[in-house]
């Protein structure tokens, strides 16, 4: 039952992700000058919460089975169905993950883990039904495996949710990313210094403001050209960079 509930919940998260994509890919407007990609972040957080909720239901059901010593006698057909389910869900996971990375969508990438968690819960079912066929009483392996799967799914859900919270709170990326950005800007001829770097993530893509110091004797046109070169360098080096504003400070 818990495995079935988990699978049905995919319909809900798929709908949420589609909604997030539809709204999140709209162009910036007067009310959303930085774009609508935070709707994708919102969809990712819903996926994370959904994964945690499903995992808790799965764990609760497994704990009840262990406590009450619930018995069942599945046949080998159940083994075949569980095996097929694992294969199909893993394929869906790989395809969804690839699609999410291709279109640079954090929501689609997060939703891929729903398929992977389905596969993991089906593995627990497979262990249980196989054990029941091999030896009476071994069906309980299903429930113990489900508890292990519960922990793994909760971790994935928490990771997705934490990343969404980081985006909502405009948390800057790690120092390695910031160092890469600074080195890229400093590699452009005419840039003396990089400062006041501000980065935030929205829908899995970065938006940033960066200040560069250049020779104050250069013309406005020359300064603008240097800024464009910095922008091009950053867009080439960072696959997930969506928007960059370069401020020129003459010194």
Residue, then its C-alpha position, 0 to 999 in steps of 0.5 A: x500500500x505504501x509503495x502504491x501511495x508513493x507511486x500515486x504521489x508522482x502525479x501530484x509532483x509532476x503537476x507541480x513541476x509542470x506548473x513551475x516550468x510554465x510560470x518560471x520560464x516567462x520573461x521578466x516583466x514590471x512585477x518580476x524584473x528578475x524573471x519568474x524562475x523562483x516559481x521553479x524553486x517553489x516547485x522544487x521545495x514542494x517536491x522535497x516536502x513530498x518526498x519526505x512525506x512519502x518516506x515517512x508514510x513508507x516508514x510508518x507502514x514498515x514499522x507497523x508491519x514489524x510491530x504486528x508481525x504482518x504476514x503475506x504469501x506473495x507468488x513469483x509474479x510479484x517478484x517479476x512485477x517488482x523487478x519490472x517496476x524497478x527497471x521502469x522507474x530507474x529509466x524514468x529517473x535517468x531520462x528526467x534527470x537528463x532532461x532537467x540538466x539539459x533545460x537547466x531546471x532545478x524543479x525537473x532535476x528534483x522531480x527525477x528523484x521521485x522516480x529514483x525513490x519509487x525504484x528504491x521502495x520497489x527494491x524493498x518490496x522485491x526483497x520482501x517477496x523474494x524472501x517470502x518465497x525462499x523461506x517462511x518468515x523472511x517476508x519481514x525483510x520487506x519492512x526492514x528494507x523499507x525502513x532503510x529506504x525511508x532514511x535514504x528518501x528523507x535525506x534526498x528530500x532534505x537535500x532538495x528542500x535545503x537547496x530551495x531554502x538557500x535560493x529563497x534566502x539568496x544564499x551565495x554559492x561557495x568560495x570556489x565558485x566566487x574565486x572562479x568568477x573573480x579569476x575569469x573577470x581578472x583575466x580580461x585585459x584592462x581589469x585591475x580589480x574585482x569587488x562587490x560581487x553579489x550572487x544569488x540563485x533562482x531556479x537553479x541558475x545564477x544571477x549576479x552583479x560584479x564591479x570591476x576597476x579599470x583605468x580612469x583615463x579610458x573612454x566610456x566606450x572602452x570601459x563598456x567594451x571591457x565590461x562586455x568582455x567580462x560578461x562574455x567570459x563569465x557566460x562562457x565559463x559558467x553553464x548555469x549563469x543566467x544574468x550578469x550585470x557588470x559595473x565599471x568603476x574607473x580608478 
